[in-house]
């Protein structure tokens, strides 16, 4: 009888453990989605990218070709998600790798970079409608491997490599075609990942002037013009790429100097809580990749290299394209412990919708609309209501088409409904 009991107990433990692993696996599987798409025309590393008008643009970089002893390309490769295919645009006037690319008001800007040992101050603007490159005011300091981020339609560049021990923050205003110098990073670095969120730019990791790979997170407030340190990354990296989704910054890949081999890390920084998480979930290790963020909480991870081509003769320059989708924005843990509900009819919405919501306690009811970046774009109601079912009309005609989140808050209860607007 005891033996039979032990067998049952052992069987129960095995089943429970298997079920627990199933739940954990399911949670992980549902959290992120990777999709491999068609390869680039030319392999590329140390390039830069942006998503514009429904297409991903990969600009510059190197395919490991050497031109008179110099690395660097002027390629413009364009990916169309609708056809899962690549095409080419007119080449840059100056071939460059380790450059910065940013998009402002429908125009792409390719700034700085290097052509092997030559550092560039070039600033070219690409109009995707005409396919024409136009020279703009050069960057005040010729450099490569710097951070690039856009806030309020201005392009911030920070850190990087140059010929002098001066690693400035410089901001370009496309509206006036002028540059302004701002305070430098507190701890100078190059080869960092970079991102922007809530009026701040983020410098993540990199290599400092003593060639130490660092885990530093440095944040610049564009209003106060002050750099400050936030919680460091779990693991020091350089040559990683980053983007902001909701209230989190996702940092993909990168390497550790001086080993110079790529990793599969995804390190995630929560802006609100100043905390990091780390996962080894990239489908392939990569460094010096490019990233193009979309408007639907997803990104394109474009190529890179498996290890430093300058250090390892057998290094591989990739031409892969992976589509990475985050299924949880992280705006809030809005669906935790729900005791209320909200529905939007019809969904997708064209001009107008009916919101029906139910609350289980008397109190202030707040319904807010967030866009895909986590920015609040509308407040539908903020008033005291008695518990029960309620209904309001939502006019969406002033909002551009895209994905939004309708967030209901009442007391300590929160819930959220994903909405697609097709105005």
C-alpha positions as CSV (number, residue, x, y, z in Angstrom):
1,X,0.0,0.0,0.0
2,X,2.9,2.4,0.9
3,X,4.6,1.5,-2.4
4,X,1.4,2.2,-4.3
5,X,1.0,5.5,-2.5
6,X,4.6,6.5,-3.3
7,X,4.0,5.7,-6.9
8,X,0.9,7.8,-7.1
9,X,2.7,10.7,-5.3
10,X,5.6,10.4,-7.7
11,X,3.3,10.3,-10.7
12,X,1.5,13.4,-9.4
13,X,4.8,15.3,-9.0
14,X,5.8,14.4,-12.5
15,X,2.5,15.5,-14.0
16,X,2.4,18.7,-11.9
17,X,6.0,19.5,-12.9
18,X,5.2,18.8,-16.6
19,X,2.2,21.0,-16.4
20,X,4.2,23.8,-14.7
21,X,6.8,23.7,-17.5
22,X,4.0,23.7,-20.1
23,X,2.5,26.9,-18.5
24,X,5.9,28.5,-18.4
25,X,6.6,27.5,-22.0
26,X,3.2,28.7,-23.2
27,X,3.8,32.1,-21.4
28,X,7.2,32.5,-23.1
29,X,5.8,31.4,-26.5
30,X,3.0,33.8,-26.4
31,X,5.2,36.7,-25.2
32,X,7.3,37.1,-28.4
33,X,6.9,36.0,-32.0
34,X,9.9,35.6,-34.4
35,X,9.3,35.2,-38.1
36,X,12.1,34.7,-40.7
37,X,11.5,36.7,-43.9
38,X,13.3,36.8,-47.2
39,X,17.0,37.6,-47.2
40,X,18.5,40.9,-48.2
41,X,20.0,41.4,-51.6
42,X,23.5,42.2,-50.1
43,X,24.7,40.9,-46.8
44,X,25.4,43.8,-44.4
45,X,26.8,44.7,-41.0
46,X,27.4,48.0,-39.3
47,X,24.5,49.5,-41.3
48,X,21.5,51.4,-40.1
49,X,17.8,51.2,-40.8
50,X,14.4,52.9,-40.4
51,X,10.8,52.0,-41.1
52,X,8.9,54.5,-43.3
53,X,5.7,54.4,-45.3
54,X,5.2,50.7,-44.7
55,X,8.7,49.7,-45.8
56,X,12.0,49.0,-44.1
57,X,15.1,50.8,-45.3
58,X,18.6,49.5,-44.7
59,X,21.3,52.0,-45.5
60,X,25.1,51.7,-45.8
61,X,27.2,49.3,-43.8
62,X,29.6,46.7,-45.2
63,X,29.3,43.4,-47.0
64,X,33.0,42.6,-46.2
65,X,34.1,43.8,-49.6
66,X,37.3,45.9,-49.5
67,X,37.6,48.8,-51.9
68,X,41.2,49.9,-52.1
69,X,41.7,48.7,-48.5
70,X,38.6,50.4,-47.3
71,X,35.4,48.9,-45.9
72,X,32.0,50.6,-46.5
73,X,29.1,50.6,-48.9
74,X,26.5,53.1,-50.2
75,X,23.7,50.6,-50.6
76,X,20.1,51.4,-50.0
77,X,18.1,48.2,-49.7
78,X,14.3,48.4,-49.3
79,X,12.1,45.7,-47.9
80,X,8.3,45.6,-48.7
81,X,6.4,43.5,-46.1
82,X,3.4,43.1,-48.4
83,X,5.4,41.2,-51.0
84,X,8.1,39.8,-48.6
85,X,10.7,41.1,-51.1
86,X,13.7,43.4,-51.3
87,X,14.5,46.1,-53.8
88,X,17.2,48.8,-54.1
89,X,17.1,52.6,-53.9
90,X,19.5,55.1,-55.2
91,X,22.9,54.8,-53.4
92,X,24.2,57.3,-51.0
93,X,26.7,59.8,-52.4
94,X,29.2,58.8,-49.7
95,X,29.8,55.1,-48.9
96,X,29.7,54.6,-45.1
97,X,29.5,52.1,-42.3
98,X,28.8,52.6,-38.6
99,X,26.6,55.6,-39.5
100,X,23.4,57.0,-37.9
101,X,20.1,56.9,-39.7
102,X,16.9,58.7,-38.6
103,X,13.5,59.5,-40.0
104,X,11.8,62.9,-39.6
105,X,8.6,64.0,-41.4
106,X,9.0,61.3,-44.1
107,X,12.6,62.0,-44.9
108,X,15.5,59.7,-44.0
109,X,18.8,61.2,-42.8
110,X,22.1,59.4,-43.1
111,X,24.7,61.0,-40.8
112,X,28.4,60.5,-40.2
113,X,30.0,57.0,-40.1
114,X,33.2,55.8,-41.6
115,X,34.8,54.5,-44.7
116,X,37.3,52.2,-43.0
117,X,39.9,54.5,-41.4
118,X,38.2,57.7,-42.7
119,X,35.7,59.3,-40.4
120,X,32.8,61.1,-42.1
121,X,30.8,64.2,-41.2
122,X,28.4,63.7,-44.2
123,X,24.7,64.4,-43.7
124,X,22.5,63.3,-46.6
125,X,18.7,63.4,-46.8
126,X,16.8,60.7,-48.8
127,X,13.3,61.4,-50.1
128,X,11.6,57.9,-50.6
129,X,9.1,59.4,-53.0
130,X,11.6,60.8,-55.5
131,X,14.5,58.5,-54.5
132,X,16.9,61.5,-54.5
133,X,19.7,62.1,-51.9
134,X,20.3,65.8,-51.0
135,X,23.4,67.1,-49.1
136,X,22.6,68.8,-45.8
137,X,24.8,70.6,-43.3
138,X,27.5,68.3,-42.2
139,X,27.8,67.0,-38.7
140,X,30.1,69.4,-36.7
141,X,32.3,66.5,-35.5
142,X,33.2,63.7,-38.0
143,X,32.7,60.4,-36.2
144,X,31.3,56.9,-36.4
145,X,29.8,54.4,-33.9
146,X,27.7,57.1,-32.2
147,X,24.1,56.9,-30.8
148,X,21.2,58.3,-32.8
149,X,17.7,59.1,-31.5
150,X,14.8,61.4,-32.5
151,X,12.9,63.6,-30.1
152,X,10.5,66.4,-31.2
153,X,11.6,66.1,-34.8
154,X,15.2,66.7,-34.0
155,X,18.0,64.2,-34.4
156,X,20.3,63.7,-31.4
157,X,23.7,62.1,-31.9
158,X,25.9,61.3,-28.9
159,X,29.2,59.6,-28.1
160,X,31.0,57.7,-30.9
161,X,34.6,57.5,-32.2
162,X,36.6,60.4,-33.6
163,X,40.1,61.6,-33.9
164,X,40.1,63.7,-30.7
165,X,39.3,62.9,-27.1
166,X,36.0,64.7,-27.4
167,X,32.7,62.7,-27.7
168,X,30.0,65.4,-28.0
169,X,26.2,65.4,-28.0
170,X,25.1,67.2,-31.2
171,X,21.5,67.8,-32.3
172,X,20.4,68.4,-35.9
173,X,17.2,70.3,-36.7
174,X,16.0,69.4,-40.2
175,X,13.6,72.3,-40.2
176,X,16.4,74.8,-40.1
177,X,19.2,72.5,-41.4
178,X,21.4,73.5,-38.4
179,X,23.4,71.7,-35.7
180,X,23.7,72.6,-32.0
181,X,26.3,71.2,-29.5
182,X,25.0,70.0,-26.1
183,X,26.6,68.5,-23.0
184,X,28.6,65.3,-23.7
185,X,27.9,61.9,-22.2
186,X,28.9,61.6,-18.5
187,X,30.9,58.5,-19.4
188,X,32.1,58.6,-23.1
189,X,31.3,55.5,-25.1
190,X,31.1,54.3,-28.7
191,X,29.2,51.4,-30.3
192,X,26.3,51.8,-27.9
193,X,22.6,50.9,-28.6
194,X,20.4,54.0,-28.6
195,X,16.7,54.8,-28.2
196,X,14.3,57.6,-27.4
197,X,11.2,57.7,-25.1
198,X,9.2,60.4,-23.3
199,X,11.4,63.3,-24.2
200,X,14.7,61.5,-23.4
201,X,17.4,59.8,-25.3
202,X,19.1,56.6,-24.1
203,X,22.7,55.5,-24.5
204,X,23.0,51.8,-23.7
205,X,26.2,49.9,-23.2
206,X,29.1,50.4,-25.6
207,X,32.9,50.6,-25.3
208,X,34.6,53.4,-23.5
209,X,37.8,55.3,-24.3
210,X,39.9,52.7,-22.4
211,X,38.3,49.9,-24.6
212,X,36.3,48.5,-21.7
213,X,32.9,47.1,-22.7
214,X,30.4,48.7,-20.3
215,X,26.9,48.0,-19.0
216,X,26.1,51.7,-18.5
217,X,22.6,53.2,-19.1
218,X,23.0,57.0,-19.6
219,X,19.8,59.1,-20.1
220,X,19.7,62.6,-21.6
221,X,16.7,64.9,-20.9
222,X,16.3,67.2,-23.9
223,X,14.5,69.8,-21.7
224,X,17.0,70.1,-18.9
225,X,20.0,69.1,-21.1
226,X,21.4,66.9,-18.4
227,X,22.8,63.4,-18.6
228,X,22.2,61.0,-15.7
229,X,22.9,57.3,-15.0
230,X,20.1,54.8,-14.6
231,X,20.3,51.1,-13.6
232,X,23.0,49.3,-15.6
233,X,22.3,46.5,-18.0
234,X,22.5,42.9,-16.7
235,X,25.3,42.2,-19.2
236,X,27.8,44.6,-20.8
237,X,27.4,44.8,-24.5
238,X,28.5,46.8,-27.5
239,X,27.3,46.7,-31.1
240,X,23.7,46.0,-30.0
241,X,20.6,47.6,-31.4
242,X,17.6,49.0,-29.5
243,X,14.0,50.3,-29.9
244,X,11.3,51.5,-27.6
245,X,7.9,49.7,-27.4
246,X,5.4,51.0,-24.9
247,X,7.3,51.8,-21.7
248,X,10.1,49.4,-22.4
249,X,13.4,49.5,-24.3
250,X,14.3,46.3,-26.1
251,X,18.1,45.8,-26.6
252,X,18.9,43.0,-29.2
253,X,22.2,41.1,-29.5
254,X,25.6,42.8,-29.3
255,X,29.0,41.5,-28.2
256,X,31.5,41.6,-25.4
257,X,34.8,43.4,-26.1
258,X,37.5,42.2,-26.7
259,X,36.0,38.7,-27.5
260,X,34.0,40.3,-30.3
261,X,31.6,37.4,-30.9
262,X,27.8,38.0,-31.1
263,X,25.2,37.0,-28.5
264,X,21.5,36.0,-28.6
265,X,20.6,38.4,-25.7
266,X,17.4,40.3,-25.5
267,X,17.8,42.7,-22.6
268,X,14.7,44.7,-21.7
269,X,14.6,47.9,-19.7
270,X,11.4,49.0,-18.0
271,X,11.4,52.8,-18.0
272,X,8.8,53.2,-15.2
273,X,10.5,50.8,-12.7
274,X,14.1,51.4,-13.7
275,X,14.6,47.6,-13.9
276,X,16.1,45.1,-16.4
277,X,15.3,41.6,-17.5
278,X,17.4,39.4,-19.7
279,X,16.6,36.5,-22.0
280,X,18.6,34.4,-24.5
281,X,15.9,34.3,-27.2
282,X,17.3,35.7,-30.5
283,X,17.0,33.1,-33.2
284,X,20.6,33.7,-34.2
285,X,23.5,35.6,-32.4
286,X,24.2,38.9,-34.0
287,X,26.1,42.1,-33.5
288,X,26.3,45.4,-35.6
289,X,22.8,44.6,-36.9
290,X,20.2,47.2,-37.9
291,X,16.8,47.7,-36.5
292,X,13.6,49.2,-38.1
293,X,10.7,49.8,-35.7
294,X,7.1,49.7,-37.0
295,X,3.9,51.2,-35.7
296,X,2.4,47.9,-34.6
297,X,4.6,47.0,-31.6
298,X,7.0,45.0,-33.8
299,X,10.5,45.5,-35.3
300,X,12.7,44.2,-38.1
301,X,16.1,42.9,-37.1
302,X,18.3,43.1,-40.1
303,X,21.5,41.1,-40.6
304,X,24.8,42.0,-38.8
305,X,27.7,39.6,-38.2
306,X,28.4,36.6,-36.0
307,X,31.8,38.0,-34.9
308,X,34.0,40.9,-35.7
309,X,35.2,40.8,-39.3
310,X,38.2,42.9,-38.3
311,X,39.3,40.3,-35.7
312,X,38.2,37.0,-37.3
313,X,39.0,36.1,-40.9
314,X,36.2,33.6,-40.9
315,X,33.6,36.0,-39.7
316,X,30.2,35.8,-41.4
317,X,28.3,38.9,-42.6
318,X,24.6,38.0,-42.5
319,X,21.8,38.8,-44.9
320,X,18.9,37.5,-42.8
321,X,15.7,39.5,-41.9
322,X,13.7,38.6,-38.8
323,X,10.4,40.1,-37.8
324,X,10.0,40.4,-34.1
325,X,6.6,41.1,-32.5
326,X,6.0,41.9,-28.9
327,X,2.6,40.7,-27.9
328,X,2.5,42.7,-24.6
329,X,3.2,46.4,-24.8
330,X,4.1,46.9,-21.2
331,X,2.1,50.2,-21.0
332,X,0.7,48.8,-17.8
333,X,-0.2,45.4,-16.4
334,X,-3.7,46.4,-17.3
335,X,-5.3,43.0,-17.3
336,X,-4.1,41.9,-13.9
337,X,-6.8,41.0,-11.4
338,X,-9.6,42.3,-13.6
339,X,-12.9,43.1,-12.0
340,X,-14.3,45.2,-14.8
341,X,-14.7,44.9,-18.6
342,X,-14.8,47.0,-21.7
343,X,-15.7,46.3,-25.4
344,X,-15.5,48.4,-28.5
345,X,-18.1,47.9,-31.3
346,X,-17.3,47.8,-34.2
347,X,-13.6,46.9,-34.1
348,X,-11.9,47.8,-36.5
349,X,-13.4,51.3,-36.1
350,X,-14.2,53.6,-39.0
351,X,-15.0,57.2,-37.7
352,X,-17.1,56.1,-34.7
353,X,-17.6,53.3,-32.2
354,X,-19.7,52.4,-29.2
355,X,-17.9,51.6,-26.0
356,X,-19.7,49.4,-23.5
357,X,-18.1,49.0,-20.1
358,X,-19.0,47.4,-16.8
359,X,-17.7,48.3,-13.3
360,X,-18.2,46.5,-10.1
361,X,-17.8,49.4,-7.6
362,X,-18.8,53.0,-7.4
363,X,-16.0,55.5,-8.0
364,X,-14.2,57.5,-10.6
365,X,-14.1,55.9,-14.0
366,X,-11.3,56.9,-16.3
367,X,-11.2,55.8,-20.0
368,X,-8.0,56.8,-21.9
369,X,-6.7,56.0,-25.4
370,X,-3.1,55.1,-26.0
371,X,-1.3,54.8,-29.3
372,X,1.2,52.1,-30.2
373,X,4.1,53.9,-28.6
374,X,2.4,54.2,-25.3
375,X,1.5,57.9,-25.6
376,X,-1.9,59.0,-24.4
377,X,-3.9,60.5,-27.3
378,X,-7.4,61.0,-25.9
379,X,-9.4,60.9,-22.7
380,X,-13.0,59.7,-23.2
381,X,-14.3,60.0,-19.6
382,X,-13.0,60.9,-16.2
383,X,-15.9,61.2,-13.7
384,X,-17.6,59.5,-10.8
385,X,-20.1,56.7,-11.8
386,X,-22.1,54.1,-10.0
387,X,-21.2,50.5,-10.6
388,X,-22.9,48.7,-13.4
389,X,-23.0,48.7,-17.2
390,X,-22.4,52.0,-19.1
391,X,-22.2,53.1,-22.8
392,X,-20.5,56.0,-24.5
393,X,-19.8,57.0,-28.2
394,X,-16.2,57.4,-29.3
395,X,-15.5,59.6,-32.3
396,X,-12.2,58.6,-33.9
397,X,-12.2,60.8,-37.0
398,X,-9.3,62.9,-35.7
399,X,-7.0,60.0,-35.1
400,X,-4.8,58.5,-37.9
401,X,-5.3,54.8,-38.8
402,X,-3.4,52.4,-36.7
403,X,-3.4,50.3,-33.5
404,X,-4.6,51.8,-30.3
405,X,-5.4,50.7,-26.7
406,X,-8.6,51.6,-24.9
407,X,-7.8,51.6,-21.2
408,X,-10.5,51.5,-18.5
409,X,-9.4,52.3,-14.9
410,X,-11.7,52.5,-11.9
411,X,-10.5,52.3,-8.3
412,X,-7.7,49.7,-8.2
413,X,-9.1,47.9,-11.2
414,X,-7.7,48.2,-14.8
415,X,-8.5,46.6,-18.1
416,X,-7.6,47.2,-21.7
417,X,-9.0,46.6,-25.2
418,X,-6.9,46.6,-28.4
419,X,-8.6,48.7,-31.1
420,X,-7.8,49.1,-34.8
421,X,-8.7,52.4,-36.4
422,X,-9.2,52.4,-40.2
423,X,-10.4,56.0,-40.7
